Amino acid sequence: MQLPDDYQQMLDQQYARLAAPGTWWNGAERVAIVATMRRAQQAELEIAQCLGEQISRFVHKVSIAAHEIDETYVKAAGLFMTPLQVVELTALVAQFSALDTFLYGAGLAARGLPQPITGDPSELEVKGAKLMRGWFPTRGIAGAPNCFSAVADEHKALHDIHSIIYLSMEEMADLNIVKDLHRSQIELLAARTSNYNDCFY
């Protein structure tokens, strides 16, 4: 199956971005997070050398048992990660799990992981990000559209991916939009998938 150009471009951008130093993790760590996620989904616990055991176990938990995570578990991660590192890590697991699942659904193999690019994380903070009815900082009240908003690059990536494989925020206002499927069909599939995955947002 040949994906449309906009899908290919989005995938190219996301895998290139994965390899580069992020905001709170360097390129090697970012690639290791996604590699650990993939191992977890194959029922394997891999302790990535550059992450260490505690962080690798956290990735494993987020990857396959997110429904078991509560506020206490997230707060305990503060013993070995900063809250903003948790945001970026969780974003990477969520985004690349979604991309792998999308490719699988399209009958395509997951892409190989890129070679990390050397360099230090930018450590750029988002002004105004704080705890707002969530378990880690957000800019504004915590919710699905801004769950990663305390790390600007991951917030942008969320919406870049969302816009291609689902709907952009602007498109969501159009109840009759057609993107191969009619909006009603899109939402039926989304609701069924959410229910199947115990996602009750």
Beta strands, then each sheet from edge to edge (+ up, - down):
end
